[in-house]
Amino acid sequence: MADFDEYESLPETTPLSITMMAGAAAGVSEHCAMYPIDSVKTRMQSLDCDKGFNRGIFSTLKIMVKEEGILRPMRGFNAMAFGAGPAHALYFSTYEHIKNSLNHSSFSAFGSNYVLPSVWVQGIAGVAATICHDSLMSPADVVKQRMQMCCSKFNTTISAVRNIYLNEGVRAFYRSYFTSLSMNIPYQVSHFWMYELSTGFLNPSGLYNPLVHFVAGASAGAVASTVTMPLDVCKTLLNTQEPSVLKRIHSSKIVGLRNAASLVYGIKGFAGFFQGLQARIVYQMPSTAISWSVYEFFKQYLGSSESSLSGSDSFESSAEYSDRNASNEVIVAKFQSKTDKWESLVVPSIMASSDMVLAENKFKPK
C-alpha cells in the first residue's frame, strides 16, 4: 500500500496548477461525453410530464429527438461546461491537498500520537472537496436542468440566467445547495472510498494503469449513484421547480429537502425516489470512469513534464557550468603558455644584461 500511496500523491513540490489543470480537463471531458444521458436522466425524474419519459433511456432519448430536434439533448451544455471546469479543478486540488496533508500528519491524545486511518482521510478530503465543488457547480446545475426539462421555455443559457435572476433572485441559483451537499457528501465519500479501495485491490503495485482507473472509477460511480438516488430526485425537483407541480400544490416555489421529499412521495410514491435510476447509473459509470482516467493521465503527464523540465534545466546549468570551466581552463592554459614563452625569451636577456653590467663594474678603474 505504501507504493500505491506514493503513486497516487504527486510530490509535495508539484505546483497546485498541475492538479487544477488535470481536474478541469477531467470535469469537462466527463460532462461532454455523457451530457445527452444527463438530459435523459433529468427528463425521467420529472414528476408530472405525460410524454412517456419514464419508459427507458433510449425511448426517452428517441422521444426528445423526434419531437424537439436532434440537438435537444444538448441544450444547457454551455452552462455545464462553464461551471464544470473551475468546479472540478477546485474539487480535485482540494481533495489531493487535504489527503496529502492528513497522510503526513499525526494527532496527540492521551500522551500518544495517532495517525488517521486511510478511510477517515479519504472521507474528510472528500467532504471538503464536495463543499468547494458545489459552491461553484450549483448555479450551473440550476441553469442546466431548467433548460433540460420538459417544455422548457429557455433556448439559450443567457436567457435562462436572466429569467431566473429577474423572477427569483440570486437565491434561486443556490436553492438546492444544501440539498446537493446532503446528497453529494455521502455520494463523494462513498465514491472516493470505493475508488481508493478498488485501485488498491486491482493495482497493489501502484504502477500507472489506465484500465484500473477506468474500472475503479466506473465501480465507484455505480455504487455512489445508487446509494444517493432518492436525494438526487429531490435535488432535481428543487432545481427545476416544475411548473405543473407548482400548479398542483398551488404554490409559487418548492423550498427545502423535506418539502421536496414529501411531494415526490405524494405524487409518485416510494418508487418515485428511484425514478431515473437506470439513467443515472448509465450516466455515472462512464462519467466517473472517464473523469478518473483523464485526471490520472493528466496528473501523471503534467507531473512527469514538470519533473523532466526541472531535470533538464539542472542538466543544462551543469553543462553550461562545465563549458564555462573548460573555457576558463583554455584561457589559463594560453596565458600560462604565453607567460612561459615570455620568461624563456625575456628573462635570459635580462640576466645576460645584468651579467654584462656586473662585469663592466668589476673591471672599471676606480
C-alpha positions as CSV (number, residue, x, y, z in Angstrom):
1,M,0.0,0.0,0.0
2,A,3.0,2.3,0.5
3,D,3.8,2.1,-3.2
4,F,0.2,2.8,-4.0
5,D,0.1,6.0,-1.9
6,E,3.4,7.1,-3.4
7,Y,1.9,6.8,-6.9
8,E,-1.4,8.4,-6.1
9,S,0.1,11.5,-4.5
10,L,2.2,13.8,-6.6
11,P,5.4,15.2,-5.0
12,E,4.8,17.9,-2.5
13,T,6.8,20.3,-4.6
14,T,4.4,19.9,-7.6
15,P,2.6,23.2,-8.3
16,L,-1.1,23.3,-7.5
17,S,-1.7,24.4,-11.1
18,I,-0.9,20.8,-12.3
19,T,-3.7,19.3,-10.1
20,M,-6.1,22.0,-11.1
21,M,-5.4,21.6,-14.8
22,A,-5.8,17.9,-14.6
23,G,-9.1,18.3,-12.6
24,A,-10.5,20.8,-15.1
25,A,-9.7,18.5,-18.0
26,A,-11.3,15.6,-16.2
27,G,-14.5,17.5,-15.4
28,V,-15.1,18.9,-18.9
29,S,-14.3,15.5,-20.5
30,E,-16.7,13.7,-18.2
31,H,-19.6,16.0,-18.8
32,C,-19.0,16.5,-22.6
33,A,-19.1,12.8,-23.2
34,M,-22.2,12.0,-21.2
35,Y,-24.3,15.1,-21.4
36,P,-27.1,13.6,-23.6
37,I,-27.6,10.9,-21.0
38,D,-27.7,13.5,-18.2
39,S,-30.5,15.2,-20.1
40,V,-32.4,12.0,-20.3
41,K,-32.0,11.4,-16.6
42,T,-33.4,14.8,-15.8
43,R,-36.4,14.1,-18.0
44,M,-37.0,10.7,-16.4
45,Q,-37.0,12.4,-13.0
46,S,-39.8,14.7,-14.0
47,L,-42.8,14.2,-11.6
48,D,-45.6,15.5,-13.8
49,C,-44.9,15.1,-17.5
50,D,-47.2,13.0,-19.7
51,K,-44.9,12.4,-22.7
52,G,-43.7,8.9,-21.7
53,F,-40.3,9.9,-20.4
54,N,-40.3,7.0,-17.8
55,R,-40.3,4.1,-20.3
56,G,-36.5,3.8,-20.5
57,I,-33.3,5.6,-21.5
58,F,-33.4,5.0,-25.3
59,S,-37.2,5.5,-25.6
60,T,-36.9,8.8,-23.7
61,L,-34.0,9.9,-25.9
62,K,-35.9,8.9,-29.0
63,I,-38.9,11.0,-28.0
64,M,-36.7,14.0,-27.2
65,V,-35.1,13.9,-30.7
66,K,-38.3,13.1,-32.6
67,E,-40.4,15.8,-31.0
68,E,-37.9,18.5,-30.2
69,G,-35.0,18.1,-32.6
70,I,-31.7,16.2,-32.7
71,L,-29.9,18.9,-30.7
72,R,-32.4,18.9,-27.9
73,P,-30.4,16.5,-25.6
74,M,-27.5,19.0,-25.7
75,R,-29.5,22.1,-24.6
76,G,-27.9,23.6,-21.5
77,F,-24.4,22.2,-22.4
78,N,-22.9,25.7,-22.3
79,A,-23.9,26.3,-18.7
80,M,-22.5,22.9,-17.7
81,A,-19.2,23.5,-19.5
82,F,-18.8,26.9,-17.9
83,G,-19.2,25.5,-14.4
84,A,-17.6,22.1,-14.7
85,G,-14.0,23.2,-15.5
86,P,-13.5,25.5,-12.5
87,A,-15.6,23.3,-10.2
88,H,-13.6,20.2,-10.9
89,A,-10.3,22.0,-10.7
90,L,-11.2,23.1,-7.2
91,Y,-12.6,19.7,-6.4
92,F,-9.6,17.6,-7.3
93,S,-7.0,20.1,-6.0
94,T,-8.8,20.3,-2.6
95,Y,-9.0,16.5,-2.4
96,E,-5.3,16.0,-3.2
97,H,-4.1,18.8,-0.9
98,I,-6.1,17.7,2.2
99,K,-5.4,14.0,1.6
100,N,-1.7,14.6,1.4
101,S,-1.7,16.9,4.4
102,L,-3.6,14.4,6.6
103,N,-1.5,11.5,5.4
104,H,1.6,13.3,6.7
105,S,0.0,14.5,10.0
106,S,-0.3,12.9,13.4
107,F,-2.6,13.9,16.3
108,S,-1.7,13.8,20.0
109,A,-4.2,12.4,22.5
110,F,-3.7,10.9,26.0
111,G,0.0,11.2,25.7
112,S,0.3,9.3,22.4
113,N,0.5,10.2,18.7
114,Y,-2.1,8.9,16.3
115,V,-2.4,8.7,12.6
116,L,-5.8,8.9,10.9
117,P,-6.9,5.7,9.1
118,S,-6.9,6.0,5.3
119,V,-10.7,5.7,5.3
120,W,-11.1,8.7,7.5
121,V,-8.5,10.7,5.5
122,Q,-10.4,9.9,2.2
123,G,-13.7,10.8,3.8
124,I,-12.6,14.2,5.2
125,A,-10.9,15.1,2.0
126,G,-14.0,14.1,0.0
127,V,-16.3,16.2,2.2
128,A,-14.1,19.3,1.8
129,A,-13.7,18.8,-1.9
130,T,-17.5,18.4,-2.3
131,I,-18.3,21.6,-0.4
132,C,-15.9,23.6,-2.6
133,H,-17.1,21.9,-5.8
134,D,-20.8,22.5,-5.2
135,S,-20.3,26.2,-4.3
136,L,-19.3,26.7,-8.0
137,M,-21.4,24.0,-9.7
138,S,-24.8,24.6,-8.1
139,P,-25.7,27.7,-10.2
140,A,-24.6,26.0,-13.4
141,D,-26.6,22.9,-12.4
142,V,-29.7,25.0,-11.8
143,V,-29.5,26.7,-15.3
144,K,-28.6,23.4,-17.0
145,Q,-31.6,21.5,-15.5
146,R,-34.0,24.3,-16.2
147,M,-33.0,24.0,-19.9
148,Q,-33.2,20.2,-19.9
149,M,-36.7,20.0,-18.5
150,C,-39.8,19.0,-20.4
151,C,-41.5,22.0,-22.1
152,S,-38.6,24.3,-21.1
153,K,-39.0,27.9,-22.4
154,F,-35.3,28.6,-22.4
155,N,-33.3,28.3,-25.7
156,T,-30.0,29.9,-24.6
157,T,-28.0,29.9,-21.4
158,I,-28.1,33.7,-21.2
159,S,-31.9,33.9,-21.4
160,A,-32.2,31.3,-18.7
161,V,-29.8,33.1,-16.3
162,R,-31.5,36.4,-16.9
163,N,-35.0,35.0,-16.4
164,I,-34.1,33.1,-13.2
165,Y,-32.4,36.1,-11.8
166,L,-35.1,38.6,-12.6
167,N,-38.0,36.4,-11.4
168,E,-36.5,34.5,-8.5
169,G,-33.4,36.4,-7.5
170,V,-29.8,35.2,-6.7
171,R,-31.0,32.8,-4.1
172,A,-32.6,30.7,-6.8
173,F,-29.2,29.6,-8.0
174,Y,-28.4,28.2,-4.6
175,R,-31.9,26.9,-3.6
176,S,-30.8,23.3,-3.8
177,Y,-27.2,23.9,-2.5
178,F,-27.7,22.3,1.0
179,T,-29.8,19.5,-0.6
180,S,-26.9,19.0,-3.0
181,L,-24.5,18.8,-0.1
182,S,-26.7,16.4,1.7
183,M,-26.6,14.2,-1.4
184,N,-23.1,14.8,-2.7
185,I,-21.3,14.5,0.7
186,P,-22.4,10.8,1.1
187,Y,-22.0,10.4,-2.6
188,Q,-18.4,11.6,-2.7
189,V,-17.4,9.9,0.5
190,S,-18.6,6.5,-0.8
191,H,-17.3,7.4,-4.3
192,F,-13.7,8.2,-3.0
193,W,-13.8,5.3,-0.6
194,M,-14.9,2.8,-3.4
195,Y,-12.4,4.3,-5.9
196,E,-9.4,4.1,-3.5
197,L,-10.4,0.6,-2.4
198,S,-10.8,-0.6,-6.0
199,T,-7.5,0.8,-7.2
200,G,-5.7,-0.6,-4.1
201,F,-7.2,-4.0,-4.8
202,L,-6.7,-4.0,-8.6
203,N,-3.3,-2.3,-8.7
204,P,-1.4,-3.2,-5.5
205,S,1.9,-2.3,-7.2
206,G,0.8,1.3,-7.7
207,L,2.1,1.5,-11.3
208,Y,0.2,3.6,-13.7
209,N,-2.5,1.5,-15.3
210,P,-5.3,3.4,-17.2
211,L,-7.6,0.3,-17.3
212,V,-7.5,0.1,-13.5
213,H,-8.5,3.7,-13.1
214,F,-11.3,3.3,-15.7
215,V,-12.8,0.2,-13.9
216,A,-12.3,1.6,-10.4
217,G,-14.0,4.9,-11.5
218,A,-17.0,3.1,-13.0
219,S,-17.4,0.9,-9.9
220,A,-17.3,3.9,-7.7
221,G,-19.8,5.8,-9.8
222,A,-22.3,2.9,-9.8
223,V,-22.2,2.3,-6.1
224,A,-22.4,6.0,-5.1
225,S,-25.2,6.9,-7.5
226,T,-27.4,4.0,-6.3
227,V,-26.9,4.9,-2.6
228,T,-27.8,8.6,-3.1
229,M,-30.6,8.3,-5.8
230,P,-33.5,9.5,-3.6
231,L,-31.7,12.7,-2.7
232,D,-30.9,13.3,-6.4
233,V,-34.6,13.1,-7.3
234,C,-35.3,15.7,-4.6
235,K,-32.5,17.9,-5.8
236,T,-33.8,17.8,-9.4
237,L,-37.2,18.9,-8.2
238,L,-35.8,21.8,-6.2
239,N,-33.6,22.9,-9.2
240,T,-36.3,22.7,-11.8
241,Q,-39.3,24.0,-9.8
242,E,-41.6,22.1,-12.2
243,P,-44.5,24.4,-13.2
244,S,-47.0,21.6,-13.4
245,V,-46.1,20.5,-9.8
246,L,-46.4,24.1,-8.6
247,K,-49.9,24.4,-10.1
248,R,-50.9,21.2,-8.4
249,I,-49.8,22.3,-5.0
250,H,-51.0,25.9,-5.6
251,S,-47.6,27.4,-4.6
252,S,-45.1,29.7,-6.2
253,K,-42.0,27.7,-5.2
254,I,-40.7,24.5,-3.6
255,V,-38.3,25.0,-0.7
256,G,-36.3,22.6,1.3
257,L,-35.5,18.9,1.2
258,R,-38.4,17.9,3.4
259,N,-40.9,19.7,1.2
260,A,-39.4,18.1,-1.9
261,A,-39.3,14.6,-0.4
262,S,-43.0,14.8,0.6
263,L,-44.0,16.0,-2.9
264,V,-42.1,13.1,-4.5
265,Y,-43.7,10.6,-2.2
266,G,-47.2,12.1,-2.5
267,I,-47.1,12.2,-6.4
268,K,-45.1,9.0,-7.2
269,G,-44.9,7.0,-4.0
270,F,-41.8,5.3,-2.8
271,A,-40.9,4.3,-6.4
272,G,-40.6,8.0,-7.2
273,F,-37.4,8.2,-5.3
274,F,-35.7,5.8,-7.7
275,Q,-37.2,7.2,-10.8
276,G,-34.5,7.5,-13.4
277,L,-32.0,5.2,-11.5
278,Q,-31.2,3.3,-14.6
279,A,-30.3,6.5,-16.5
280,R,-28.3,7.8,-13.5
281,I,-26.2,4.6,-13.3
282,V,-25.7,4.6,-17.1
283,Y,-24.6,8.2,-16.8
284,Q,-22.4,8.0,-13.7
285,M,-20.5,4.8,-14.5
286,P,-18.8,6.0,-17.7
287,S,-18.7,9.6,-16.4
288,T,-16.7,8.7,-13.3
289,A,-14.6,6.3,-15.3
290,I,-13.7,9.0,-17.9
291,S,-13.2,11.6,-15.1
292,W,-10.7,9.5,-13.1
293,S,-8.9,8.2,-16.2
294,V,-8.4,11.7,-17.7
295,Y,-7.5,13.1,-14.3
296,E,-4.9,10.4,-13.5
297,F,-3.5,10.7,-17.1
298,F,-3.0,14.4,-16.9
299,K,-1.8,14.3,-13.4
300,Q,0.9,11.9,-14.3
301,Y,1.7,13.6,-17.7
302,L,1.9,17.1,-16.3
303,G,3.8,15.9,-13.2
304,S,6.3,14.0,-15.4
305,S,6.7,17.0,-17.7
306,E,7.4,19.2,-14.7
307,S,10.0,16.8,-13.3
308,S,11.6,16.4,-16.8
309,L,11.7,20.2,-17.2
310,S,13.3,20.7,-13.8
311,G,15.8,17.9,-14.6
312,S,16.6,19.4,-18.0
313,D,17.1,22.8,-16.5
314,S,19.5,21.5,-13.9
315,F,21.3,19.5,-16.6
316,E,21.7,22.5,-18.8
317,S,23.0,24.5,-15.9
318,S,25.6,21.9,-15.2
319,A,26.6,21.7,-18.8
320,E,26.9,25.5,-19.0
321,Y,29.0,25.4,-15.8
322,S,31.3,22.7,-17.3
323,D,31.6,24.7,-20.5
324,R,32.5,27.8,-18.6
325,N,35.1,26.0,-16.6
326,A,36.5,24.4,-19.7
327,S,36.8,27.8,-21.4
328,N,38.5,29.3,-18.3
329,E,41.0,26.4,-18.3
330,V,41.8,27.1,-22.0
331,I,42.3,30.8,-21.3
332,V,44.5,30.0,-18.3
333,A,46.5,27.5,-20.4
334,K,47.0,30.1,-23.2
335,F,48.0,32.7,-20.6
336,Q,50.4,30.2,-19.0
337,S,51.9,29.3,-22.4
338,K,52.5,33.0,-23.2
339,T,53.9,33.6,-19.8
340,D,56.3,30.6,-20.2
341,K,57.3,31.9,-23.6
342,W,57.9,35.4,-22.3
343,E,60.0,34.0,-19.4
344,S,62.1,31.9,-21.9
345,L,62.8,34.9,-24.1
346,V,62.9,37.9,-21.7
347,V,64.4,36.6,-18.5
348,P,67.6,35.2,-20.1
349,S,68.1,38.6,-21.9
350,I,67.7,40.4,-18.5
351,M,70.1,38.0,-16.8
352,A,72.6,38.5,-19.6
353,S,72.4,42.2,-19.4
354,S,72.8,42.1,-15.7
355,D,76.0,39.9,-16.1
356,M,77.4,42.4,-18.5
357,V,76.8,45.3,-16.2
358,L,78.4,43.4,-13.3
359,A,81.4,42.6,-15.5
360,E,81.9,46.2,-16.6
361,N,81.7,47.4,-13.0
362,K,84.3,44.8,-11.9
363,F,86.9,45.9,-14.4
364,K,86.1,49.6,-14.3
365,P,89.2,51.6,-12.9
366,K,88.5,53.3,-9.6
